[in-house]
Amino acid sequence: MNNSKFETIIKYSFNDKGLLDKALTHSSYCRENNMDSSQSNERLEFLGDAFLDAIAGTELYKRLSSVNEGRLTKTRALVVCEKSLAEVGTRLKIGEFLNMGNGEERCGGRHRESIVADAMEAVIGAIFLDSDYETTRDFVLREFNAIINDALAGKLFADYKTQIQEILQSAGTAPLIEYKLDREEGPDHDKTFYVHLVCDGKKLGAGIGKSKKEAEQNAAKASLEGGYI
């Protein structure tokens, strides 16, 4: 892959090119090439997720100076969710530059929302390790600017997990809300996840998705729309 072209697109040139290569390496590529799983982008994804949360949270705290914690949490969830990450990753054409196994690619992995979103988080993590917090913040605020503005204006898609959490906690109690994985089907490169939502031991709605996050969102949506609460 021509990573220098991707650097041009994201307007950042890596000092450590190996970090970028790792950020763009999907686990399926490691499996097919007998590489250790630590060479995939999953660890960078973990790091990027943390910094995206912090950067988006700080920006919203500054711009929403008079709203309460609940509104801040809900708005941040819209900015940092899988759909938002995938939207940014798709605009940056990240899927075209991924090191990916042949099986995953044949199943459309370069355009799969969960894979694009995870790679976007990994790139954020890689930029932080390659530079500093300020540079990472500038990158995130530039690339997520439109999404942040849409979230502030109430124009983004619904985050069903946040909605149902607010409803279940509206009585002032602290119910135990859990998303239980019932099963997963399919090969590693094309899994389908089946999840149901439980609140204080009571089973609510169930959902299906190509990632656990998508399945959880669909379970929350089913709980809201199915008259379970």
Sequence and secondary structure as in RCSB ss.txt:
>XXXX:A:sequence
MNNSKFETIIKYSFNDKGLLDKALTHSSYCRENNMDSSQSNERLEFLGDAFLDAIAGTELYKRLSSVNEGRLTKT
RALVVCEKSLAEVGTRLKIGEFLNMGNGEERCGGRHRESIVADAMEAVIGAIFLDSDYETTRDFVLREFNAIIND
ALAGKLFADYKTQIQEILQSAGTAPLIEYKLDREEGPDHDKTFYVHLVCDGKKLGAGIGKSKKEAEQNAAKASLE
GGYI
>XXXX:A:secstr
  HHHHHHHHT   SSHHHHHHHTB HHHHHHTT  GGGSSHHHHHHHHHHHHHHHHHHHHHH TT  HHHHHHH
HHHHHSHHHHHHHHHHTTGGGG B  HHHHHTTGGG HHHHHHHHHHHHHHHHHHS HHHHHHHHHHHTHHHHHH
HHTT S   HHHHHHHHHTTTS    EEEEEEEEES GGG EEEEEEEETTEEEEEEEESSHHHHHHHHHHHHHH
TT  
